Amino acid sequence: MVNDLQSLKARCDLRVLVEHDLGPAPKRGGRAHLWKCPFHHEQRGYSLAVWADGYRCFGACNRSGDLFDWLQRYRRLSFAEALEVIGQELPVHPIGRARLHYASSEPPPGEWQEAARQVVDYAEDQLWSLRGQAALSYLLGRGLTSQTIRKARLGLIPGDWRSWQTLHGLSVPAGILIPWFAGGALWAVKVRRGAGDVKYVQIAGGCAHALYNADSLEDRSAALLCEGEFDALIAEQEAGKLVAVVSLGSASSLLNLRWYSHLITCSSVLVAYDNDEAGEKGARQVCKVSPRFRQIHVPEGNDITDYYLADGDIYQWIEHELYDGLLAV
């Protein structure tokens, strides 16, 4: 038996397995590939070193082990289940690096953030004023509660849907304003216009490669990736106790390395995009990043908001999908 186990380990490169679980290694050092350690929720640095035959964290947790330890600790498998994975499912080729978007993802300059924060403050005031009654009714009609709207700091830029105005040096279209905060920074500000071919417009100067609601991922073991911000808000409102809810903002947006590193501590990432061609394509693409990502569909309607407005129980749906995922492991 010992010889058989040694033979199994000898023919398997642990770096390949970890790459399938955590994505391409951000750094390399000699024969080791380096990642942020998922076992102590590492935020800075890359202390997890993985070789062909084992791994070790040189950071806070100091954990180490071999192929079987990784499968049992990271995937939470029994020894028998780990053996089955090695015998049937272990990948033999690294995943393609094109599956993660490698564009730089840094917060916008401080000057832009300061100006954008003032725009957000202004838009919030407008939404909760008499002038914002129609916009507020629209948001409430989409199923969002007042508490959710305030927490998300949604706002209103008044005016005809075709109009733009200059606020604090920024050119801003009229519509419902959606700020993207994460880690104390304001990464982007989007505006949902009332009509037109392009419904969502990002204020120039923000980061195009951010992750909406990224702060919700801290210390969470499961996540839900939605196509758009409003779906993410409804899902968090109804099932935030079960999963952290995030969004890339559209079906065509790609997950990059920075934000993927925030997801590596999640043993399960459910991907719920719209039930249309663009949503299917986008969900399939993002699910290639890791076997921990799994596409799911709302039981009814085109998206999460449709399902909720049709009296769908989002909490029960997500709970069921998480349970099915555990059974599938």
C-alpha positions in Angstrom: 0.0 0.0 0.0 2.8 2.4 0.9 4.6 1.7 -2.4 1.3 2.3 -4.3 0.8 5.7 -2.6 4.4 6.7 -3.3 3.9 5.7 -7.0 0.7 7.8 -7.2 2.5 10.8 -5.7 5.5 10.4 -8.0 3.4 10.6 -11.2 1.4 13.6 -10.0 2.7 17.2 -10.0 1.1 19.0 -7.1 1.7 22.4 -8.8 -0.7 21.4 -11.5 -3.4 20.4 -9.0 -3.0 23.7 -7.0 -3.1 25.7 -10.3 -6.5 24.1 -11.0 -7.7 25.1 -7.5 -6.2 28.5 -7.2 -5.6 29.7 -10.7 -2.2 30.4 -12.4 0.6 31.1 -9.9 1.2 34.8 -9.5 4.9 34.3 -8.8 7.6 31.6 -9.2 10.8 31.0 -7.3 13.1 28.3 -8.7 11.0 25.1 -8.8 8.3 26.4 -6.5 5.2 28.2 -7.6 3.9 30.8 -5.2 0.4 31.7 -4.2 -1.4 33.7 -1.5 -2.1 31.1 1.2 -5.8 30.2 1.4 -5.4 28.6 4.8 -4.8 31.9 6.7 -6.6 34.2 4.3 -3.4 35.9 3.2 -3.9 39.4 1.8 -0.4 40.6 1.3 2.5 38.6 -0.2 2.7 35.1 -1.6 3.8 32.8 1.2 2.4 29.5 -0.1 5.2 27.7 -2.0 4.2 24.6 -4.0 6.7 22.1 -5.5 5.9 19.0 -7.6 5.9 16.8 -4.5 4.6 19.1 -1.7 3.7 22.5 -0.3 4.5 24.8 2.6 3.3 28.1 3.8 6.2 30.3 5.0 3.7 32.8 6.4 1.4 32.9 9.4 0.0 29.4 9.4 3.2 27.5 8.5 1.2 24.6 7.1 2.8 22.0 4.9 2.0 18.7 3.3 1.9 16.6 0.2 -0.7 15.8 -2.5 -3.0 14.0 -0.2 -2.7 16.7 2.5 -3.7 19.3 0.0 -6.8 17.4 -1.2 -7.9 16.6 2.4 -7.2 20.1 3.7 -8.1 22.4 0.9 -10.9 20.4 -0.8 -12.0 18.9 2.6 -12.0 15.4 1.3 -11.5 12.2 3.2 -8.4 10.1 2.5 -10.6 7.7 0.5 -12.1 10.5 -1.5 -8.6 12.0 -2.2 -7.5 8.6 -3.6 -10.6 8.6 -5.8 -9.8 12.1 -7.1 -6.2 11.1 -7.9 -7.3 8.0 -9.7 -10.1 9.6 -11.8 -10.0 13.3 -11.9 -6.5 14.6 -11.3 -5.5 17.0 -14.1 -2.3 16.2 -16.0 -1.9 19.5 -17.8 -1.8 23.0 -16.4 -4.8 25.1 -17.2 -4.5 27.8 -19.8 -3.3 31.1 -18.6 -5.8 32.9 -20.8 -8.5 32.0 -18.4 -7.6 34.8 -16.1 -7.4 38.4 -17.2 -4.0 39.8 -16.6 -4.8 43.5 -17.1 -3.6 45.7 -14.3 -6.2 46.3 -11.5 -5.2 49.2 -9.3 -7.4 51.8 -7.6 -7.9 55.0 -9.6 -5.8 58.1 -8.6 -6.6 59.8 -5.4 -7.8 62.9 -7.1 -10.3 61.0 -9.1 -11.5 59.1 -6.1 -12.0 62.3 -4.1 -14.0 63.9 -6.9 -16.1 60.7 -7.4 -16.9 60.5 -3.7 -18.4 63.9 -3.9 -20.5 62.9 -6.9 -21.6 59.8 -4.9 -22.6 62.0 -1.9 -24.5 64.4 -4.2 -26.3 61.5 -5.9 -27.3 60.0 -2.6 -28.9 63.2 -1.5 -30.8 63.5 -4.7 -32.2 60.0 -4.5 -33.6 60.5 -1.1 -35.0 63.9 -1.9 -38.4 64.8 -3.4 -36.7 64.9 -6.8 -35.7 61.3 -6.5 -39.1 59.8 -5.7 -39.5 58.2 -9.2 -36.0 56.6 -9.1 -36.5 55.4 -5.6 -39.8 53.8 -6.5 -38.1 52.1 -9.5 -35.4 50.6 -7.1 -38.0 49.5 -4.6 -40.0 48.0 -7.5 -37.0 45.9 -8.4 -37.3 44.3 -4.9 -34.5 46.2 -3.2 -35.3 47.4 0.4 -34.5 50.8 1.7 -31.8 49.3 3.9 -30.1 47.6 0.9 -30.3 50.8 -1.2 -28.7 52.8 1.5 -26.0 50.2 2.3 -25.0 50.1 -1.4 -25.0 53.9 -1.5 -27.1 54.0 -4.6 -27.9 57.5 -5.9 -29.5 59.6 -8.6 -28.1 62.0 -11.1 -31.2 64.0 -12.1 -32.0 64.8 -15.8 -33.2 63.5 -19.1 -31.6 60.1 -20.0 -29.7 61.8 -22.8 -28.2 64.6 -20.6 -24.7 64.8 -19.1 -23.4 67.3 -16.6 -20.0 68.2 -15.1 -19.8 67.5 -11.4 -16.6 68.1 -9.4 -14.7 68.0 -12.7 -16.2 64.7 -13.9 -18.5 64.2 -16.8 -21.5 62.3 -15.4 -24.6 61.0 -17.3 -28.1 61.3 -15.8 -29.5 58.1 -14.2 -29.2 55.8 -11.2 -25.6 55.9 -9.8 -23.9 52.7 -8.6 -20.6 53.1 -6.7 -18.0 50.3 -6.5 -16.2 50.4 -3.1 -13.6 47.9 -2.0 -10.9 48.0 0.6 -11.6 51.6 1.5 -11.1 52.8 -2.2 -13.7 53.9 -4.7 -12.8 51.8 -7.8 -15.5 52.8 -10.2 -18.9 54.6 -10.5 -21.5 53.3 -13.0 -24.7 55.0 -14.0 -27.8 53.1 -15.2 -29.5 55.4 -17.8 -33.2 55.4 -18.2 -33.1 54.5 -22.0 -30.8 54.2 -24.9 -28.8 51.4 -26.5 -26.1 51.5 -23.8 -27.9 51.3 -20.4 -24.9 51.2 -18.2 -22.1 53.8 -18.5 -19.0 54.1 -16.3 -17.7 57.5 -15.3 -14.4 58.0 -17.1 -11.3 57.6 -14.9 -12.5 54.7 -12.8 -11.0 51.2 -12.9 -12.5 49.0 -15.6 -11.3 45.8 -13.9 -12.8 45.8 -10.5 -15.1 43.4 -8.5 -18.4 44.8 -7.2 -18.9 44.1 -3.4 -15.5 42.5 -3.1 -15.4 43.3 0.7 -18.1 40.8 1.3 -15.6 38.0 0.5 -13.6 38.5 3.7 -13.6 35.3 5.8 -16.3 33.6 3.7 -16.1 30.0 2.5 -18.7 30.3 -0.3 -19.4 33.0 -2.9 -22.0 33.8 -5.6 -20.9 35.6 -8.7 -23.7 37.5 -10.4 -23.8 39.1 -13.8 -24.8 42.6 -12.7 -24.9 44.8 -9.6 -28.7 44.8 -9.1 -28.8 41.0 -9.2 -25.9 41.0 -6.7 -27.8 43.4 -4.4 -31.0 41.3 -4.4 -29.0 38.1 -3.8 -27.0 39.6 -0.9 -30.2 41.0 0.6 -31.9 37.6 0.5 -29.1 35.1 0.9 -26.1 37.0 2.2 -26.0 34.8 5.3 -25.2 31.8 3.0 -22.7 33.3 0.5 -20.7 36.4 -0.2 -22.2 38.0 -3.3 -20.0 39.8 -6.0 -20.2 40.8 -9.6 -17.9 41.7 -12.5 -20.6 44.0 -13.8 -21.4 42.3 -17.1 -21.3 38.9 -18.8 -18.3 39.9 -20.9 -16.1 41.1 -18.1 -13.2 38.9 -17.2 -11.9 37.9 -13.8 -8.4 39.1 -13.2 -5.7 37.9 -10.9 -6.1 40.5 -8.2 -9.7 39.7 -7.5 -9.3 36.0 -8.1 -6.9 36.1 -5.1 -9.8 37.3 -3.0 -11.8 34.2 -4.0 -9.2 31.5 -3.3 -10.5 31.0 0.3 -13.9 30.1 -1.0 -14.3 26.3 -1.4 -17.4 26.9 -3.6 -18.1 29.7 -6.1 -21.5 29.6 -7.7 -21.9 31.5 -11.0 -25.4 32.7 -11.7 -25.5 34.8 -14.9 -28.5 35.6 -17.0 -30.3 32.9 -18.9 -29.4 34.2 -22.4 -26.6 33.7 -24.9 -24.3 36.3 -23.5 -24.9 35.0 -19.9 -24.2 31.4 -20.9 -21.0 32.3 -22.7 -19.7 34.5 -19.9 -20.5 31.9 -17.2 -18.8 29.1 -19.1 -15.7 31.3 -19.5 -15.4 32.3 -15.9 -16.0 28.7 -14.7 -12.9 27.6 -16.6 -10.8 29.4 -13.9 -11.2 26.6 -11.3 -13.2 23.5 -10.6 -14.5 25.3 -7.6 -16.5 27.5 -9.9 -19.9 26.0 -10.9 -22.5 27.5 -13.1 -26.1 27.5 -11.8 -29.4 28.8 -13.2 -32.3 30.5 -11.6 -35.3 28.1 -11.5 -37.5 30.7 -13.3 -37.0 33.9 -15.3 -34.0 35.4 -17.0 -32.0 36.5 -14.0 -32.0 36.7 -10.2 -34.2 39.8 -10.1 -36.8 38.2 -12.4 -36.9 35.1 -10.2 -37.3 37.2 -7.0 -40.1 39.3 -8.4 -41.9 36.1 -9.5 -41.9 35.2 -5.7 -38.9 32.9 -6.0 -37.1 32.0 -2.8 -33.5 33.0 -3.4 -32.3 31.8 0.0 -33.8 28.3 -0.6 -32.4 28.2 -4.1 -28.9 29.1 -3.1 -29.0 26.7 -0.1 -30.1 23.9 -2.4 -27.3 24.6 -4.9 -24.7 24.7 -2.1 -26.0 21.3 -0.8 -25.9 19.8 -4.3 -22.3 21.1 -4.7 -21.3 19.3 -1.5 -22.9 16.1 -2.7 -21.0 16.4 -6.0 -17.6 16.6 -4.4 
